[in-house]
Amino acid sequence: MWEHEQLVVRTGRRSGMTTMVALHSTEAGPAVGGCRMKSYDQITDAVTDVLRLSKAMTLKCAAAGIPHGGAKSVIVVDRPLTQRLRREVLLDHADLINEFAGAYRAGPDVGTGPDDMAVLRELTPHAYCLPEEQGGTGSSSGPTARGVLAALKAASQHVFGTHDLTGKKVVISGFGSVGELIARGLEGAEIVVSDVDESRRTGEFGWVHPAQAYQVEADVLVPAAVGGVLSPETVARLDVRLIVGPANNQLTDDSVAGLLEQRGVVWVPDHVASAGGVIYTLAREDDGADHETALKRVDGIEETVRELLRSRQ
Ligand SMILES: NC(=O)c1ccc[n+]([C@@H]2O[C@H](COP(=O)([O-])OP(=O)(O)OC[C@H]3O[C@@H](n4cnc5c(N)ncnc54)[C@H](O)[C@@H]3O)[C@@H](O)[C@H]2O)c1
C-alpha cells in the first residue's frame, strides 16, 4: 500500500544529477529528515531507500514526541564528485527542497555534513545543522551517540539487571562518527569494533572483521553502520542478548522483530535509539533551547526505552 504523501524525483539543471525527496507524513507537523548522498547500483534502490528512510523519520519523531512528520532526501552520486559538482548538485537539491515550501526541512545524513547544509541554505531557508560558526548546531553525531547511550542504559537494566555495562562485551559494527563516540562513552566495557574501512582500525579497541560482527559471542551488539543488517539469516547466527544502535532501518523487514524475540534477543527499535540527533537539533534550532536543556531532552530516550520494554513484558 502506498503510504507516503509525496515522492518527487528531479534531474538537477546545474549538475544533471538525480536528487529526490520522499515526504512520508506531515500529519504531526512539517516533516524533517536527513539528506543522504551516496551511489546506488540502480535508481530503484535509491527510491526504495528514500521511501523506507522517510517512513522511519515519521516513527522517530512520533517516538520522541516531536511535533514533526518524516521525510528524507537522497542525492544519487553517479560519477566522481568534484568540489564544483558537489556544490552544483546541492544547489539543485535546494531548489527541490523549496518546492515543498517548508513542508520538508533537511539536515545532514550519511554522505553530507554541516558544510553541505550551508550550501543548501544559500538557496533555501529549510536546512538545519549549519556549522556552529555560522550559527547552526553542527554535526548531530554527539547527541545521537548520547541518545544511544541513554537507550543502552535502560535496555541494559532490563536485560542484565544493571544499567552499568562494566565488564560486558559490546560489539560495535560501524566505527564512524557515532560508533566511535559510543565506544568512548562505554568506559569499563570490553569494546570490540568493526568497520569496512580498515583505516579505522586503531588498536585502541578490539577488532572483528565486518563479516563476523553479527556472529561474535558478546553481551551487546551496536549496529552503527548501515541498514538492513538484521535479516532472518543474521538473526539465526546471533550470539548476543541485546541489540541497541543508531543505524536506521536495521531490520530487513518487520517480521525479523518476531524472530529476534523468539531467539530471546532484546532489540530496541532504531527509530527510538537513534533519535538523539533530531531531538537535540530541533530543541536548539526551533525551540531556542540551550545546549544543556537540549541534552536533557536527548537523555529522555532512557525513559522512553524503559517504558517501551516494560510495555512488552
Ligand atoms: N550521525 C547522526 O546524527 C545519525 C543520526 C541518526 C542515525 N544515524 C545512523 O547511524 C549510522 C552511523 O552514522 P554515522 O554518522 O556514524 O556515519 P559514518 O558514515 O560516520 O560512519 C559509518 C561507518 O560505518 C562504516 N561501514 C559502512 N558499511 C559498513 C558495513 N557493512 N560494516 C561495517 N562498517 C561499515 C563506514 O566505513 C563508516 O566508518 C548510519 O546508519 C546513520 O544513518 C546517524
The ligand as an ORCA input file, in Angstrom:
! r2SCAN-3c Opt
* xyz 0 1
  N      25.058     10.933     12.664
  C      23.846     11.027     13.158
  O      23.478     12.008     13.824
  C      22.861      9.902     12.946
  C      21.539     10.076     13.395
  C      20.627      9.018     13.253
  C      21.039      7.851     12.640
  N      22.327      7.732     12.188
  C      22.713      6.484     11.542
  O      23.767      5.872     12.286
  C      24.675      5.210     11.412
  C      26.082      5.742     11.658
  O      26.101      7.137     11.413
  P      27.481      7.949     11.369
  O      27.106      9.375     11.344
  O      28.424      7.427     12.396
  O      28.006      7.534      9.926
  P      29.534      7.470      9.457
  O      29.480      7.494      7.972
  O      30.377      8.460     10.184
  O      30.009      6.021      9.962
  C      29.557      4.820      9.414
  C      30.735      3.870      9.443
  O      30.272      2.595      9.037
  C      31.247      2.000      8.180
  N      30.567      0.988      7.386
  C      29.872      1.149      6.232
  N      29.356     -0.038      5.837
  C      29.731     -0.945      6.777
  C      29.486     -2.342      6.957
  N      28.742     -3.030      6.077
  N      30.013     -2.960      8.041
  C      30.779     -2.260      8.932
  N      31.037     -0.941      8.806
  C      30.519     -0.297      7.753
  C      31.830      3.161      7.419
  O      33.108      2.849      6.886
  C      31.871      4.256      8.488
  O      33.104      4.254      9.189
  C      24.142      5.444      9.996
  O      23.344      4.344      9.640
  C      23.274      6.680     10.151
  O      22.224      6.723      9.209
  C      23.243      8.713     12.356
*
